[in-house]
Amino acid sequence: MILADLQLTRVLHAVGAGRRQLPPAPPSGRYVVPEPDGAAPAVRRLARRAGHPEQVADRLVDALATLRPWERAHVLDPLRRAVPVRAWGLGAPADGSPTTGPDARFGEPLVLGSARAVQVDGTTCGSAVLAVLAAAGDPVVGLWLVAGTDVSRGASVHVVTEGEADATARELETSSGRFAALQRLLQARTTHAALGPLPWPTGLGTPPWTAARDARYADVRYTHRIVPGDGAQDRVLASALRSAAAGVPVPLYTGGDLGTGWSTAVPRHVVLLADVSVPPEPRKDASARFGGRWCSVYEPSTGTMHRLRVADLLAGVGEDGEPGRGVRRALGGWSHVTWAVLPAGRAGGSRRVG
């Protein structure tokens, strides 16, 4: 590694920071994304898993029945993970040729209701990611963002009321206003008591440790780990990919290196690893754990879902050996994943790993 490739997170990892035990991946099958058809049993399961009482789950079922199909889809599958099998290129050649998978050159807008899911300013990428993460794991939050209906009646910590986070009644009438208000609320939470009792400077965005403290997906809690940058052998990124493949999205911090200046060699942006495709045909090379597989990444500065090859994400490069354009677009213009906010067990459970 030459000096121009140096990243602060690599230095921290080299001196022993962030070498704690990795948490176990979520159990396979528990967090399977249901079809966004609004079937009452599935909706009730999702609401109960997110911690809502039975009466809230019942109100959710009733409210979803009044929505149009596309609105229900936005509520129940905001990350668009219940896609047709053909969109992931299953049955593709084992080399993962991009001609048989999704088109990695272009992203797809992520829309919640009538609003594109874009961060409100240059400091709220982490807040936007945490908002989308919460909505993906809790249809009560998704319903409020999409349609403005709060079936929790003020009980949800991810539903903003008038006056909270400076939200006005007029702002809360629209999907874009509600998404902006939730970003401000989450930014206030993640900057509070971030340095012991002291706040984190708002202009520096969201630190990974408070993102992990405040991140929620259904009944999942999170922890954080530095990504050492070991390419295809990176254990932290592999853990993130296993979690996303099990149905639990993972916030990722991205950045550059000293080649573009000191200020870029630190975590600069946050994206959301939303999903990983199922394996293609069984591979003879068992060491290629993610060979031929694709992942989807939500990038909040443009409000876009990107799909790219897992191999490229691990390497941080494209086929030409340079930082790939598809990777850079998915990572918000940056070349490396520097930090991961990983699932650490169920809320209140015994599998929490700090």
Phi, psi and omega per residue, in radians:
M1 nan 2.158 3.107
I2 -1.582 2.890 -3.045
L3 -1.012 -0.654 -3.104
A4 -1.108 -0.395 -3.141
D5 -1.561 0.002 -3.001
L6 -1.223 2.361 3.045
Q7 -2.144 2.517 3.139
L8 -1.022 -0.696 -3.103
T9 -1.145 -0.560 3.074
R10 -1.168 -0.699 3.107
V11 -1.099 -0.792 3.136
L12 -1.057 -0.732 3.135
H13 -1.162 -0.680 -3.112
A14 -1.113 -0.553 -3.136
V15 -1.610 0.136 3.002
G16 1.880 -0.164 -3.140
A17 -1.265 2.453 3.058
G18 1.322 0.297 3.140
R19 -1.657 0.466 3.139
R20 -1.266 2.888 3.117
Q21 -0.981 2.444 3.069
L22 -1.401 2.451 3.096
P23 -1.230 2.686 3.079
P24 -1.192 2.624 3.096
A25 -1.197 2.641 3.074
P26 -0.996 2.611 -3.118
P27 -1.107 2.397 3.141
S28 -1.121 2.341 3.081
G29 1.648 -0.336 -3.092
R30 -1.284 -0.628 -3.023
Y31 -1.964 0.614 3.082
V32 -1.120 2.317 -3.140
V33 -1.320 2.153 -3.138
P34 -1.322 2.837 3.032
E35 -1.136 2.404 -3.056
P36 -1.390 0.889 -3.108
D37 -1.749 -0.042 3.068
G38 1.361 0.359 3.114
A39 -1.046 2.245 -2.992
A40 -0.982 -0.809 -3.127
P41 -1.037 -0.746 3.133
A42 -1.148 -0.716 3.137
V43 -1.095 -0.779 3.128
R44 -1.092 -0.684 3.111
R45 -1.081 -0.785 -3.138
L46 -1.069 -0.774 -3.126
A47 -1.153 -0.743 -3.140
R48 -1.163 -0.676 3.118
R49 -1.117 -0.575 3.114
A50 -1.372 0.007 3.031
G51 1.732 0.155 -3.101
H52 -1.536 2.537 3.109
P53 -1.244 2.936 -3.050
E54 -1.013 -0.677 -3.091
Q55 -1.182 -0.561 3.063
V56 -1.201 -0.716 3.092
A57 -1.055 -0.697 3.119
D58 -1.134 -0.756 3.127
R59 -1.130 -0.604 3.105
L60 -1.099 -0.799 3.117
V61 -1.018 -0.786 3.141
D62 -1.115 -0.726 -3.118
A63 -1.170 -0.711 -3.140
L64 -1.108 -0.550 -3.134
A65 -1.130 -0.353 -3.134
T66 -1.569 -0.123 -3.073
L67 -1.566 2.767 3.013
R68 -1.303 2.753 -3.075
P69 -0.939 -0.739 -3.118
W70 -1.178 -0.560 3.085
E71 -1.192 -0.727 3.082
R72 -1.062 -0.688 3.115
A73 -1.096 -0.701 3.106
H74 -1.122 -0.597 -3.139
V75 -1.298 -0.845 -2.988
L76 -1.511 -0.374 -3.129
D77 -2.479 1.097 -3.053
P78 -1.107 -0.443 -3.141
L79 -1.581 0.106 3.068
R80 0.970 0.776 -3.108
R81 -1.516 -0.385 3.125
A82 -1.484 1.040 -3.090
V83 -1.573 2.761 3.074
P84 -1.024 2.557 -3.111
V85 -0.967 -0.654 -3.077
R86 -1.101 -0.419 -3.101
A87 -1.198 -0.348 3.110
W88 -1.648 0.024 3.063
G89 1.218 0.589 3.128
L90 -1.160 2.557 -3.034
G91 1.457 0.152 -3.133
A92 -1.291 2.869 3.049
P93 -0.997 2.633 -3.053
A94 -1.138 -0.272 3.121
D95 -1.414 0.010 3.086
G96 1.181 0.593 -3.114
S97 -0.950 2.233 -3.102
P98 -1.125 -0.262 3.125
T99 -1.258 -0.275 -3.124
T100 -1.887 -0.069 3.111
G101 -1.913 -2.932 3.101
P102 -1.129 2.678 3.141
D103 -1.286 1.879 -3.065
A104 -1.395 -0.084 -3.080
R105 -1.310 -0.466 -3.015
F106 -2.245 2.531 3.057
G107 -1.599 2.963 3.118
E108 -2.086 2.254 -3.127
P109 -1.011 2.380 3.031
L110 -1.694 1.996 -3.052
V111 -2.033 2.322 3.058
L112 -2.017 1.872 -3.041
G113 1.201 -2.037 3.121
S114 -1.863 0.157 -3.027
A115 -2.085 2.371 2.977
R116 -1.274 2.396 -3.020
A117 -1.430 1.334 -3.092
V118 -1.897 2.461 3.070
Q119 -1.113 2.577 -3.011
V120 -1.414 -0.412 3.067
D121 -2.727 -3.074 -3.050
G122 -1.241 -0.061 -3.109
T123 -1.958 -0.009 -2.999
T124 -1.949 0.403 3.074
C125 -1.057 -0.769 3.120
G126 -1.116 -0.692 3.127
S127 -1.141 -0.708 3.109
A128 -1.113 -0.732 3.110
V129 -1.096 -0.769 3.134
L130 -1.154 -0.580 3.103
A131 -1.170 -0.806 3.123
V132 -1.155 -0.681 3.085
L133 -1.030 -0.798 3.133
A134 -1.097 -0.753 -3.138
A135 -1.142 -0.640 -3.124
A136 -1.164 -0.495 -3.114
G137 -1.750 -0.063 -3.055
D138 -2.520 1.798 -3.110
P139 -1.143 -0.302 3.047
V140 -1.157 -0.727 3.069
V141 -1.193 -0.763 3.119
G142 -1.030 -0.742 3.129
L143 -1.084 -0.751 3.130
W144 -1.105 -0.765 3.139
L145 -1.128 -0.729 -3.049
V146 -1.356 -0.822 -2.976
A147 -2.018 -0.170 3.138
G148 1.414 0.173 -3.124
T149 -1.703 2.161 3.133
D150 -1.839 1.623 -3.140
V151 -1.317 -0.192 3.066
S152 -1.385 -0.248 -3.134
R153 0.948 0.856 3.047
G154 1.570 -0.010 -3.080
A155 -1.488 -0.419 -3.096
S156 -1.311 2.345 3.137
V157 -1.357 -0.090 3.124
H158 -1.929 0.218 3.037
V159 -1.891 2.139 -3.066
V160 -1.599 2.307 3.091
T161 -1.812 2.852 -3.129
E162 -0.985 2.304 -3.120
G163 1.616 -0.389 3.109
E164 -1.427 2.375 -3.102
A165 0.927 0.606 3.126
D166 1.062 0.421 -3.132
A167 -1.356 2.378 3.078
T168 -1.780 2.790 3.120
A169 -1.050 -0.686 3.139
R170 -1.118 -0.741 -3.140
E171 -1.090 -0.699 -3.069
L172 -1.317 0.008 3.093
E173 -1.393 -0.292 -3.058
T174 -2.077 2.715 3.091
S175 -1.068 -0.750 -3.129
S176 -1.142 -0.682 3.111
G177 -1.143 -0.717 3.134
R178 -1.155 -0.712 3.123
F179 -1.137 -0.688 3.097
A180 -1.130 -0.747 -3.132
A181 -1.116 -0.708 3.123
L182 -1.155 -0.633 3.067
Q183 -1.061 -0.772 -3.138
R184 -1.127 -0.696 3.124
L185 -1.088 -0.793 -3.122
L186 -1.217 -0.586 3.076
Q187 -1.117 -0.720 3.107
A188 -1.098 -0.674 3.141
R189 -1.210 -0.778 -3.042
T190 -1.334 -0.321 3.059
T191 -1.600 -0.173 3.136
H192 -1.376 2.326 3.061
A193 0.858 0.832 -3.134
A194 -1.561 -0.426 3.117
L195 -2.080 1.280 -2.979
G196 1.161 -2.196 3.110
P197 -1.436 -0.103 -3.021
L198 -1.601 2.608 3.115
P199 -1.357 2.804 3.028
W200 -1.585 2.413 3.105
P201 -1.031 2.175 -3.094
T202 -1.015 -0.612 -3.112
G203 -1.150 -0.228 3.133
L204 -1.688 0.135 3.083
G205 1.389 -2.557 -3.047
T206 -1.937 2.060 3.094
P207 -1.236 2.603 -3.078
P208 -1.053 -0.600 -3.065
W209 -1.249 -0.559 3.069
T210 -1.469 -0.466 2.985
A211 -1.041 -0.767 3.103
A212 -1.137 -0.671 -3.142
R213 -1.105 -0.664 -3.008
D214 -1.836 -0.116 -3.131
A215 -1.201 2.439 3.072
R216 -2.456 2.392 2.967
Y217 -2.442 1.928 -3.064
A218 0.934 -2.084 3.137
D219 -1.818 0.372 -3.064
V220 -1.667 2.379 2.944
R221 -1.815 2.909 -3.022
Y222 -2.272 2.783 2.944
T223 -2.299 -3.013 -3.107
H224 -2.439 2.631 3.116
R225 -2.508 2.487 3.015
I226 -1.237 2.406 3.070
V227 -1.579 2.001 -3.037
P228 -1.259 -0.278 3.115
G229 1.411 0.747 -3.114
D230 -1.663 0.346 3.079
G231 1.103 -2.366 -3.083
A232 -1.123 -0.303 -3.140
Q233 -1.711 0.161 -3.078
D234 -1.230 2.016 -3.075
R235 -1.224 -0.596 -3.105
V236 -1.232 -0.808 3.096
L237 -1.128 -0.646 3.088
A238 -1.091 -0.670 3.088
S239 -1.121 -0.729 3.104
A240 -1.080 -0.744 -3.135
L241 -1.151 -0.704 3.095
R242 -1.100 -0.680 3.136
S243 -1.154 -0.789 3.119
A244 -1.121 -0.647 3.097
A245 -1.145 -0.488 3.105
A246 -1.453 -0.029 3.066
G247 1.811 0.112 -3.127
V248 -1.995 1.928 -3.126
P249 -1.129 2.737 -3.043
V250 -2.303 2.085 3.006
P251 -1.186 2.370 3.127
L252 -2.166 2.361 3.030
Y253 -1.636 2.463 -3.100
T254 -2.211 2.817 3.130
G255 -2.987 -2.959 -3.135
G256 -2.033 -2.473 -3.135
D257 -2.599 -3.092 -3.082
L258 -1.151 -0.292 3.120
G259 -1.076 -0.393 3.107
T260 -2.008 0.288 3.060
G261 1.970 2.719 -3.116
W262 -1.026 -0.656 -3.046
S263 -1.215 -0.268 -3.128
T264 -1.701 -0.093 -3.091
A265 -1.506 0.333 3.124
V266 -2.233 2.871 3.066
P267 -1.011 2.233 -3.043
R268 -2.128 -0.286 -3.007
H269 -2.651 2.823 3.118
V270 -2.259 2.326 3.046
V271 -2.238 3.050 -3.113
L272 -2.165 2.023 2.996
L273 -1.290 1.853 -2.928
A274 -1.608 -0.599 -2.991
D275 -2.846 2.742 3.029
V276 -2.338 2.344 -3.103
S277 -1.186 2.770 3.038
V278 -1.229 2.760 -3.105
P279 -1.129 2.613 2.985
P280 -1.295 -2.622 3.140
E281 -1.016 2.559 3.132
P282 -0.929 2.396 -3.066
R283 -1.756 2.488 3.073
K284 -1.236 -0.550 -3.137
D285 -1.508 1.663 -3.078
A286 -1.199 -0.302 -3.115
S287 -1.295 -0.359 -3.138
A288 -1.491 1.384 -2.974
R289 -1.076 -0.581 -3.074
F290 -2.067 0.355 -3.113
G291 -1.052 2.336 3.105
G292 1.323 0.094 -3.086
R293 -1.784 2.739 -3.105
W294 -2.090 2.728 3.057
C295 -2.309 2.760 3.061
S296 -2.030 2.465 -3.047
V297 -2.327 2.220 3.029
Y298 -1.537 2.180 -3.135
E299 -1.984 1.970 -2.926
P300 -1.369 -0.361 -3.104
S301 -1.193 -0.455 3.079
T302 -1.964 -0.111 -3.092
G303 1.101 0.807 -2.976
T304 -2.209 2.489 2.959
M305 -1.679 2.211 3.113
H306 -1.985 2.520 3.031
R307 -2.077 2.268 -3.116
L308 -2.565 2.877 -3.131
R309 -1.235 2.400 3.101
V310 -1.023 -0.684 -3.134
A311 -1.025 -0.672 3.127
D312 -1.229 -0.679 3.103
L313 -1.100 -0.744 3.129
L314 -1.114 -0.719 -3.101
A315 -1.442 -0.417 -3.063
G316 1.276 0.240 -3.073
V317 -2.368 2.881 3.032
G318 -1.717 -2.932 -3.087
E319 -1.140 -0.393 -3.116
D320 -1.492 0.040 3.129
G321 1.464 -0.078 3.098
E322 -1.767 2.806 3.069
P323 -0.901 1.987 -3.023
G324 -1.183 2.549 3.128
R325 -1.097 -0.685 3.119
G326 -1.103 -0.704 3.101
V327 -1.143 -0.813 -3.129
R328 -1.070 -0.747 3.116
R329 -1.074 -0.780 -3.122
A330 -1.146 -0.531 -3.116
L331 -1.662 0.287 3.074
G332 1.306 0.487 3.136
G333 1.649 -0.019 -3.112
W334 -1.797 2.868 -2.983
S335 -1.784 -0.311 -3.002
H336 -2.307 2.618 2.871
V337 -1.570 2.222 -3.007
T338 -1.961 -0.431 -3.055
W339 -2.652 2.568 3.123
A340 -2.248 2.431 3.062
V341 -1.810 1.759 -2.922
L342 -1.740 2.562 3.013
P343 -1.012 2.437 -3.064
A344 -2.281 0.544 3.135
G345 1.825 3.074 -3.108
R346 -1.452 2.611 3.106
A347 -1.019 2.186 3.134
G348 1.379 -0.014 -3.123
G349 -1.498 3.123 -3.071
S350 -1.664 -0.027 -3.049
R351 -1.694 0.175 -3.137
R352 -1.097 2.272 3.060
V353 -2.057 2.162 -3.053
G354 -1.396 nan nan
